[in-house]
Every structure is written in C-alpha cells, then in structure tokens.
Amino acid sequence: MNTGDELEQIAGAFNSTMQKINNLKEARELFLRNILHEFRTPVMKGKIIAGINKDDEFRDDLKQIFSRQEIILNEIVKIEKFSSHDWELEFNEYRAIDLLDHAMDLLLRDDTWRIKIFTSEQAEIFNVDYELFATAIKNLLDNALKYSKNNVEVQILQGTFSIVSEGEPLEASRLDFSRIFNRKSEVAGSGLGLGIYIANQIFIKHGLELKYIHKSRKNIFVISKNNNK
C-alpha cells in the first residue's frame, strides 16, 4: 500500500467520524427541542388558565407555580449547554450588589425580606456574565431560604460572595457539587441537587470556586474570585 492510499483511508475515516459526531449533535438538539416543547406546552396552557381565574390570590399562586416551572426548564437547557460546551459567556464588570439585586428578582419568592445584606464600604466588582452569574446566586439563595426558617445573610467582602444560613451540615453524599444528582434517595420536600450543581458549573465557567463550610450551626457557601479571569 502506498502513502497516497494510506492518506486516503485516514481522510475517509476522519470524515466518517466527523459525520457521526455531527449526526449525534443534530439528534441531541432535536431531542432537546422536542422534550422541551412537550414540557413547555402544559406550562403555557397553565399560565393562560391562571390568567383568566377570577380568584386573585389563587391566580397569583398559579402564575408563580408555572413561572417557576418555566425557570426550571430553562435551567435544564443550561445544564445541556454546559455539558456540550455550547455556552459562550459575555464577560463585563458589575457591582456585586447589582448582581445580587437581579438574583433576588429571579427568585420569585415572597420572603426575600429574610435576606440580610452585608457589604464592605468599597464596592466589590465581579467580571462575569450578568444573567448566568445572577442565576447561580439565585440558586444558592433559593436553597438557603428553603431549608432555613431564619434570616439568610449575604456577605460581600474582599473579593468573596458568601451566603450564610442556619441549619444542619450537609450530608457527605451532597458535598460533591460536580455531580448532577447527588442524593442517595429522594424524599418529599427534598430537591435533586440541580440548583447547586448548576451554580457550581456557572462558577467554574467563570474561573471561580464554590466552597462549603459548616460552622456554629451555619451553612456557608463562599464564592471566591481569587482565580477570576
């Protein structure tokens, strides 16, 4: 076999492999679009029904439920994009307090008054993707509010962003934030660990580190910008 034949075979194998990769990518995208359509259709119908309900309190509760379901679906899309490395971040400098304000807007909760904010005199600046970073902070705040009946502290000090809430320490099986489903079993009122997983993936994309500490009956999540881009 001469060199020309060998090169032709290598080129043919390479082209075949690339075609298979493209086919897999197209199949993945088609599957994702279809499954999201199936989930989003009842959510949209639910929001329409909620909008025409005459009971103001019941209508508002329904709207909040379906809006939250829509947010969850959008976060599933983010997981897929992170996994396939299809997400490009748009970095800009933002004040930490502005990022926090946006995260609180995304919460769709009526108890955000429990969030107490402590900042240094100097405005902390983070070079981040505005929407994604706010989403990550929102996820951590949501967990803190959900699993603590008392106030939640947000401390923005010296290049760190900390979220502190009272509670029992996280079980060992939940401390690996790189795993998408990090519970041995699911119980009523217990989540799947998606929120922290997504937050951690967002921080990694930003070159940040998420650390967990339990001290004096408090769960503390610290986001450090020491390694920020």
C-alpha positions, 0 to 999 in steps of 0.5 A: 500500500502506498502513502497516497492510499494510506492518506486516503483511508485516514481522510475517509475515516476522519470524515466518517467520524466527523459525520457521526459526531455531527449526526449525534449533535443534530439528534441531541438538539432535536431531542432537546427541542422536542422534550422541551416543547412537550414540557413547555406546552402544559406550562403555557396552557397553565399560565393562560388558565391562571390568567383568566381565574377570577380568584386573585390570590389563587391566580397569583399562586398559579402564575408563580407555580408555572413561572417557576416551572418555566425557570426550571426548564430553562435551567435544564437547557443550561445544564445541556449547554454546559455539558456540550460546551455550547455556552459562550459567556459575555464577560463585563464588570458589575457591582456585586450588589447589582448582581445580587439585586437581579438574583433576588428578582429571579427568585420569585419568592415572597420572603426575600425580606429574610435576606440580610445584606452585608457589604464592605464600604468599597464596592466589590466588582465581579467580571462575569456574565450578568444573567448566568452569574445572577442565576447561580446566586439565585440558586444558592439563595433559593436553597438557603431560604428553603431549608432555613426558617431564619434570616439568610445573610449575604456577605460581600467582602474582599473579593468573596460572595458568601451566603450564610444560613442556619441549619444542619451540615450537609450530608457527605453524599451532597458535598460533591457539587460536580455531580448532577444528582447527588442524593442517595434517595429522594424524599418529599420536600427534598430537591435533586441537587440541580440548583447547586450543581448548576451554580457550581458549573456557572462558577467554574465557567467563570474561573471561580470556586464554590466552597462549603463550610459548616460552622456554629450551626451555619451553612456557608457557601463562599464564592471566591474570585481569587482565580477570576479571569 
